[in-house]
Structure formats: structure tokens, C-alpha cells
Amino acid sequence: MRKEGRGASGFPTEAKLRWMGKMDGITLERLGNLHLVFLHLPIGFVVAAVLLELWRWRRPSVEGAWLQGRLLAANAVASLLTAGAGLLLASGGNYSGEVLALHRWAGVTCAALAIAAWMAHARGGKWAGRVMLFALLVATIVAGHLGATLTHGSAVTVWWRTEKTESKKTTVAVHPIAADAPVFEKEIRPLLERSCFECHGPLKARGRLRLDTREAALAGGKSGLPAITPGKPEASELLRRIKLPRDDDEAMPAGDALELTPAEIARLEKWIVDGASWR
């Protein structure tokens, strides 16, 4: 029987996490952001423990075993802190989708394996400890890969390029578009892909807002306001934020995404006035 407040996956439901956040929003938000700091600790401890294990394989010593035990103990504590902060960060609604679910499970797996590796070493199980340590290393690599994909997009983990780009601002996905394509496919979707999908797409939904589907855009995000209201540009939160000065905290697009030109904003506004057709 499923416990109240928990989803089918065993994690607290989004509603439960939002309720937790309301108890002390500022404190919990800051704790969640610490995930970005804590995550470097278990990575360092795991790498150090693996290197020490390789050294001990050739030169066993009491001192090496003692040091490795301390490293694994510190890693277990750091992994629990990282996983806990990560769950709080995920509850903020800035990320969504399958990658988030996989990263969350990978993080919890890392914490469990960190404790198992520490206990195996403490009990003197040489081979059990090595198996746990190897599994922990693999889980750490997987969790790190998924975390990088979640934060920076899938392109960050591609280790080769067919051509070089000067900066992130000049990197734009190019898709062939037929000359007789509808207005959305020809003019609007390229703008959203270039300036919006990095933060509000299938991999990352900042503020619980997605703009890659019409239904999600009409529903809006964490603010409760629709990003797009067909026929009513004045009631479209997306258009309001795009028109804000760049130094405004609510201005979109945020970060390094390429901002829209006045002509592009006018094109987007006319599209909304005409009914915001997604075809």
C-alpha cells in the first residue's frame, strides 16, 4: 500500500514537496541550491578512494586502509547531503522530464552505494569493498552525466564537433523549413527553439514552464499565469517578460540565450493576436 504523500516511484509527490517548501521557502530553497556545491565533494572522495585502492592493490598497508576508511566515511556523509539537497532543488520546479527522474534515481543510488562501500570496508571485506567501490564509481559517472545534461542540455556531453562555434550566443539550431510552411513553423518555432527551449523545453522546465507544446504554454508555469493567451497579447506573460529591460529579474530570455530583436518581438505579438496557432 502506497504511503500518503508519496508517488508510485517512492519519492514524495510534487504537491508534498511544494507544501514542504512553503513551510520555510527561503531556507529550503537555499538548502536545495547547496546541491550544486555539495555534489563536488562525493566526486572528489570517490576518485581519491579509487586511486588509493589501486595504490593499495600493489602496496597493501595499514595506513592506506585507515585513510581509505576515512575517505569512504566522508563520502557517505557527503553523498547523503548531496542527495538530500538535490531532492529539495528538484522540488523547486526548475527541472522536469525523464532526465530529472533518472538523475534523481542515480543520486539516490550513489548515496546507497556510498554507505554500502563504507560498511564493506569497515567490516574488512576486501573483494566486497572493491565491488561496491567500482559500482559507486560507475554510479557517480552516470549521475554526473545526467546532471550535466539536465543543467546544460545534451550538447554539453558531446565530446566532438564537426565545426567550431565562437560562443554560445551564436550557436543556433538550424532546421530546413519549406517555403510554404505555416507561420508557426516558419517564423515562431525557430525563435522559441533559439531563445526559450534551453530553459523551458523538454529537458528543463524553469519555473515549471514549458514552451515546446501549445498546451503547456497556455497553461503557464509556477506563476499561475498563462505564457500565451491566444488573441490577447496583453494577457500573455511570455510577451510581457520578453519586453522587459534585460537587467530586470523577470526578463526573458535569461542568461546567455540570444534575446529577441524588436522585429522578432513584433512578429511574436502578431502571431498571438492572430490566435497563436501551433500549426
Salt bridges, closest charged atoms under 4 A:
GLU14 OE2 - ARG18 NH1 3.18
GLU14 OE2 - ARG208 NE 3.62
GLU53 OE1 - ARG56 NH1 3.35
GLU53 OE2 - ARG130 NE 2.62
GLU185 OE1 - ARG189 NE 3.42
GLU193 OE1 - HIS175 NE2 3.49
GLU198 OE2 - LYS168 NZ 2.67
ASP212 OD2 - ARG210 NH2 2.61
GLU237 OE2 - ARG240 NH2 2.64
GLU237 OE2 - ARG241 NE 2.89
GLU250 OE1 - ARG240 NH2 2.80
GLU259 OE2 - ARG246 NE 3.86
GLU264 OE1 - ARG194 NH2 2.96
GLU269 OE1 - LYS243 NZ 3.16
ASP274 OD2 - LYS270 NZ 2.84
